[in-house]
Amino acid sequence: MKILKPTILILFSFLLFSCSKEPKAPSEPNFLFILVDDLGYNDVGFMGSEFYETPHLDRLASKGMVFTNGYANSAVCSPSRASLMTGKFTAVHGITDWIGAPAGEEWRSYNRYSKLLPADYEHQLSKEMTTLPEALKEAGYHTFFAGKWHLGSAEEKSLPTDHGFDINKGGYHVGGPYSGGYFSPFDNPFMEDAPEEKGMSLSLKLAKETNLYLEQHQKDKFLAYLSFYAVHAPIQTSEEKWARYRGKAVAMGIDSIGFEMERVLPARKYQDNPVYAGLIEQMDEAVGSVVAKLEELGLAENTIIVFTSDNGGVVSGDNYSTNLDPLRGGKGYQWEGGIRIPYLVYVPWLQNNGSENDTPVTGVDFLPTLLDYAGVSQMPEGLDGTSLRPLLEGETMEERSLYWHYPHYGNQGGEPNSTIRKGDWKLIHYWEDGHEELYHLKNDLSEEQNVLAENPEIAETLSQQLLDWLHERNANFAKSDPLYNPDSAAMVTERYRTTLIQRLEDQRKAMLSKDFQPNKDWWGSKTID
């Protein structure tokens, strides 16, 4: 016995050490990519919202890594989505505005009387650029897409199945749930409505399709790309959720004034929209359903999960849904509210445990990150993104410059601009007159103080770097409108500051009233142009 005791102790110590180690990384993990439409930086609990409730996402965040300087590659949807697919900045792939937006002289039909005519842009995803699903298919992965696409049409042969996805449920050229809304029947030509699903939420329907795919392909290595139509306008939710969040808004205290003017349009001051809150919760429940299915099928420990948004939350324009304080602006705007978004990566065999990383990262980084974990040795050519695997595994990355290019006017108040961020410095170049703004984001996250005059050398260096970068990539630019009428433009601005803001206040008051009645068969909210 005396001889055996040391051996037993050594064996026990080895087993204890082995059990305490991180799970072994699989060589070919699965991927679940979750993309939400128009979800703002702090529209979820794990990013600080005290009004919206997202318990399933909060649980996921508590196990993964949250990137607090995570960015979309555009302040509007199609450009950002193209960057997610290709790993390239918008000036490179050429989709610089949401597909369908008027450009050139067609812009005049909007009666905005702007100084510039917006630049032309690509209207479908290029077949010449390798997409994330195409690269994974080359590595033997099966690929699935569900939800919003908005990167081309069937007529242009630019649907998900034309760009590397084996299966497409619900993805086509439209940018929102305009036909059927957020409750079945959905009237989606690429997704079947089942009789027993009548009244089901669109988010849960997309989760159901994803779960069915997981069941059928659990023995394959896969990319499941769940691209919610939520939380894009027209926002809708159930009566039960509206009532609960209305009660929450009342308990928190409802300000008599709900909007204030931003530079162009009114902006929502608070997170107090009960319909939007209910729509977010429905999306969160759908996420929970898919994560539960991974666990049920024994796939959770082998599946990397990404969660992000395509642009900032809607503070102005559309349904004026949210507020992103302390960030300035929202969807469509050139400030942080337009481009900074929730950015979460969960690698189950890494013990990140809800850690936060403040390295600036963007949507173009997802493609190389996932291909890196898939063991793909040869990356597609010309990537602007870089693998985040070192950050996820506790290392650091070299500082780099990030670029945005939006030579258009946004429906939400954005102005034609190009932007560069390097380190803590952010410079915005405005194309109407060439003026610039310089912000130090670490000291001024809300972008209240333009410090260009105090830092002329930094501004000049960043400006030249930005302009050189754009010209080297043959970026498209807006042009002066020879028919520009400043008096007409002033009339439009005055209407925003008077008639529009009052209408918004009336609609907010109605939505928070205990007698609120939506204008849809299902508990939908009224759409605002």
N, C-alpha and C positions, 0 to 999 in steps of 0.2 A: 504493500500500500504506500509506503514512503516513496518508492520509486515512481509510482503512478501519479502522485499528486502534482508534481511540477508539469507533467504532460497534460493533465486535465486543465490546469490553470492556463497553460499556453493556448490550448484549444479553445477554452472559454473566452479568453481575451481576443483571439482571432475572430471568433463568431461575433462578439460584441462590436469590434471595430468594423467588420463587414456590414453589419446591420445599420451602422450609423452613417455609412457612406451614401452619397447621392446615387440614385438608380442609374444603371448603365445607359448611356445614350444609344438609341437605336441608329443603325446606319442609314435607314430609309424610313423616316417618320412620315405619318400622315399630316395633312394640313387642313385646318378649318379657318377660313378667312371670312371675318364678319365685318361688313361695311354698312354703316348707317348713313342715310341721306340727310344732310343739313343738321347734323347733331353738333351742338356747340361745345366749346372747351369744357365748360363746367355745367353742362346739362345732365350730368350723371352724378350719383352720390360719391363715387370714389374720387371725383375731381372737385368736390366741395359743395355741390348743390344741397340745400336744406329743404327745398320744395319738391323737386322731382325725386321719385323713389325707384332705385334700380338695385334691388338686393342681389339678384343673380350676377350682375356685372360686378358689383362690389365684392362678391365672393371670389370671382375669377381674378379680380385685381389683387386681392389679398394673397394670391398664390403666384402671381406673375410679376412682371416689371412694368412700371408706368413711366413713360417718357414725358416729363413735364414741359419739355420744349419740343413737342411733337407737332409737325406741320403738315397740312395738305399742300399740294403743289399749285393750287389755284383757289381763289375765293369763290368760284362757282364750279358746278359739278362735272361736266364732260371733260374739261381739261385735266382736272384732278384724277378722274377715273382712267383716262388714257395714260397718265403717268404711273398709276398703280399697275397697269397692265404691262407697260413697256420698260419701266425703270428710267425713263427719260423726262427731262424738264419740258414744260409746255412749249417753249420757243423752239424746241428740237422736233417734237412730234407734230407741231403745227395746229393742234386743236387748242385754240386760246380762248374760246368762249363756249357757252353751252350750245350744243348743236341744235340749230333752229333759230338762233338769235339773228336778227337782221344785221347786215354789214353794208358798208359803202353807202350809196344813195338810198338804199332801202331803209336805212335807219331813219330817214325823215318821216316815214309813215308813223313813227311813234310820237311825233309832235313834241319832241323834247328840245328842239332848237339849240343843239349843242354846237360848240366851236369846231369839233372834229367829226369826221365820218369814220366810224369804227373800221378797223382793219378787216380784210377778208381772212378766212381761216379754213382749215381742213374740216370737212363735214362727216368724215368717218375714220375709223382707226385704220392706219396704214397696214396693208398686207406685207409690206417689206420689213416691218419691225417685228422681231420675235417677242411674243407675249409670255407672261408667266405660265399659263397653262400649256402653251406650245413647248416651252423649255422642259416642263415637268413631264409632258407626254413622251418627249425624247428620252427621258430617264425612266420610262416605264410606268408612269402614273396614269391612273384613270381620273378624269376631270369632270366636275359638275358645277353648273351655275344655276342660281335661283334668284329672281328679283329684278331690280332695276339695272338696265344696261346703258342706254342713252349714248352709244358710241357708233351708231349707224343703223341702217334699216335692212329689211329683208330684200328690198329692191336693189340695194347697193351691195348685197351679199356681205353684209357687215354685222351679222348677229354673233352671239357668243359661240355658236357652233362653227362659224367661219374663222374664228380666231383661237381655236385650240380646245374648246370645251366639248366633251363628248355628249353631254346632255344639257339642255336649256329649259328651265321652267320659269316662264314669265318675263323673260328679258327681250325687249325690242326697242324701237326708236324713241318711245315716249319717255318724258322725264318725271312723270308723276302718275298717281292713280286717278287719272282724270275721268275715265269712263265709268268704272264701277265703284270707285271710292275705296274705303278701307274695310268694307264689310261685304261678304259674299252675297250675291254673285258679282264677281270682279270684272267680267267682260274683258278678259285678257286673252288675245288670240293665241298665246303660247303657253296657256295654263288652263287646264280643264276645271270647270266648276262641278263639284259633285253635289247631288241633291241634299245629302245629309250634312253638307257644309254650310247650308244657308244661314247667314248671320255670323259665320266665323270671321275673325279679324284677318286682314291681309298678312300681317306679320306672323300670326300663328299658322296660316296656310303655307307660307314660305318655309317655316320651320318644319311643318308636316312633310312637305316635299323633300326637304333635306334629310329628315329622319328616315324616310322611306329609302332614299338613296343609300344612306349609311347601312341600313339593314341589308340591302341587296348587294352592296359592294364592300362589305366588311372584311372580306378576304383579300381585296385589292389594296395596294397602296394608292392613296387618293388625295386630290385637292377638292375640297367642297367649298365653294365660294358663295356665301350667303349674303346677298346684296339687298338689304331692305329698301322698300319704297318709303317707309317711315324714316324720318319724321317730316317729309316734304309736304307742302300744302297741296290740296286742301286738307287741313288737319281735322280729324274726327276721332271720337272715342265713344265708349259706352256711357249710358246714363249713370250707371253706378259709379264709374270712375270719375266722371265729371262732378257728381255730387260730393264725393269724398274729397277731391282736391279743391272744390269750391269751399267746403267747410274748412279745409286747411288754410286757404287764403284768408278767409274771414278771421280765423284764429290768429294768424300772423299779423293781421291789420292791413286793411285795404286803403291805400292812399287815394285821395280824390283826383290826383293828377297822375296819369299812367304813362304819358309820353312827353318827350322833349325833342327839340330839333337837333339833329346831327348836321353835318355840313350841307347835305342835300335833302334828305328825307327825315320825317319824324322817326324816333327810335324808342322802343319800349324801355321803360325805366326799371322794371322789376320782373322777377320770375314769379308770376302770379296767374298764368293762363291755365285754367283747369282742364281745358280740352287738350292742349298740348301736353300737359303733365300726364294725362291718361294715355295718350298715344305713345309717349316714352315708356310708360310702364308696360303697355302691351308688347312693345319691342323687347323689353327686358324679359318678360315672361317667355317670349319666343326663344330668346337666347338660352334661357334656363332649360327649355325643353330639349334643345339640341345637345347641350352639354350633358344633360341627364341621359340622353340616348347613347352618347359616347361611353358613358360610365356603364350603362346597362349592357352594352355590347362588348365591354372589355377593351375598348379602344382608347380610353382616356389617357393612359400612361404612355401612349405611343403617338399622340396627336398634338402638334403645336397649334395654338390658337392665337390668332391675331384679331384685335378689335380696334376699329378706327372709324373716322368720318371722312366724307369727301370735301367738306369745307366747313366754315363756321356756322353757328346757329343764326336763325333769321331774326335779327333785331329790327331791321327795317325792310319794307317791301313784303310781298307775298302775304302771309298771315300775321306778320309782326308778332312772332310767337314768343320770344324769349328775351332775356337780358344776360349779358356775359361779364358783368362787373367782376374783376377790375379791368377786363380787357375793353378796349375801345372798338366800337363798330361790331359788325357781324358779317354774315354771308354777303359777298359782293364787294365789301369794303377792303381797302388796301392795308388797314391796320390789323393788329393782332387778332381781333375778334373775327376777322374774315378768314384767317388762314391757320390759326393755332387751334388744335383739335384734340379730343381724347386719343391716346395712342398707347395701346396696351399689347404686350406680347407675353404669352404664357408658354414656357417650355417645361413640361411636367417633370423632367428629370433634373432640372436645375432648381436649387433651393433659393429662389429670388424672394419669396415670402413677402410680396407686396412692396418691394423696394422701389425707390424712385431714382431716376437718372435724369440729370438736367442737360445732357449733351443735345444740341440742336440736331434733330433728325427729321426726315420728311418721307412722304409716300413713296418716292423713288427708291428708298432703301429696302422696302419689303421684298421686292423681286430678288435682288442678290442675297438677301438674308435667307429666304426660303430655299433658294437654289443651293446655297452653301450647306444648309442642314440636310438637303436631299442628296448631298454628295456629288453635285454636278461640278465637274472640274473646269469645263470650258464655258465661261459666261458669255451671253450675247454681246455683240460688239456695241461700243459707244454708250455704255451705261453711265448715267449721271449719279446713280445711287451707289451705295457701298454696303457691304454686309455688316449688320449690327451684332453679329455673333460675338465679337470681342467684348462689347458692352454687356451683353446678356450673360457672359461668362466671367464678368468681374474685371475686365481690362479697360483700357481707354482707347480713344481714337484721336488722330491728329485733327487740329482745327481746319475747317474748310469753309468755303463760301457757298451760300444757298441763294438761288435765284427764282424770281417770279416775274412773269410777263403777261400783262393784261391790257392790250391796246383797244379797250372797249369801254362802254358805259354800262354799269350794272343796273339791273332792275331794282336793286336794293340800295343804290346810292353810290356805288363804286365809280371811280374816275379812271380814265386811261392812264396807266402807270406801269412802271417796271421797278422792281425792288431787289435789293441785295441785303443779306444778313451775313456778317462775319464777326465771330465772337459775340460780344454783347452789343455791337453796333448794327443798326438797321437804317438804311438810306432808301427813301422813296423818291423816284424821279417821275414827275407829272408831265404828260405829253401835251397838254393843252398849251402851256406856256414855258415849259422847261424848268419850272421852279422845283426845289427839292426840300425834303424834310429829313432830319437826322435825329434819331432817338438812341439813347443808351438804355436798353431794355432791362438790364439788371437794376438800374436806379429808377427807371420810369416805365414800368410795365404797361401803364395806362396810356402811354404816348401823349402826355399832356404838354411836355416841354420840348419844342424843337430846338436842339442845341447846335444847329449848324453854324450859327454865327460865332459861337465860342470854340468851335473845332473845325476851322476851314480846311486844314491839311487832311484830316481824316475824311471829311466830306469829299474833297477833291479826288483823293485816292480811290474811295469806294465808287464814286460816280464814274470815273474813267474806267475802272475795272468792269463795272456793270455795262456801260455802253460798248466797250470793246467786246465783251462776251456776247452781247446781242448781235452785233454786226458780224462777228465771226461765225455765228450760227444762222445768218441770213434771216433774222427774225422779221415778222410782218409788223407794220406800223400803221397807226391811224393817220389820216390826212385831213388837212384843213377843209372845212366846208365853205365854199365861196358864197353860199346863200345864208350864212349865219346871221341871225338877227338878235342882237343883245336885248332889245326891248321885249321881244317875244319870250326869250329865255327868262327874263326877269319876271314876266307874268306867270310862267310855270312855277318858278320858285315861290312866288307870293302865294299861289294857290296851295302849295304844299304846306306853307306856314300857317294857313288860316283854315280853309275848307277841309283839307285832308285830315289835319290833326284833330279837328273837332269831330269828324266822322269816326276816327279811330277811338276817341274817348267814349263816344256813344256806344260803339260796338263792344268795347271792353266792359263798360258798365252793364250792358245787357247780358254778356256772357257770365258775369259774376253775380247776376241777379238770381234769386231762388226760383224765379219764374221763367228762366231762359228756355227757349224752345229752338232747336236747330232747324235748318231748312232742308233736311234730308230724311229719307225713310228710316235710316239708321242714325244714330246720335252724332251727326256730323256738324261741323262748324261752318260758318259762312265764309266763303272764299273772298279775299280782298285782292283786287288787282294791284 
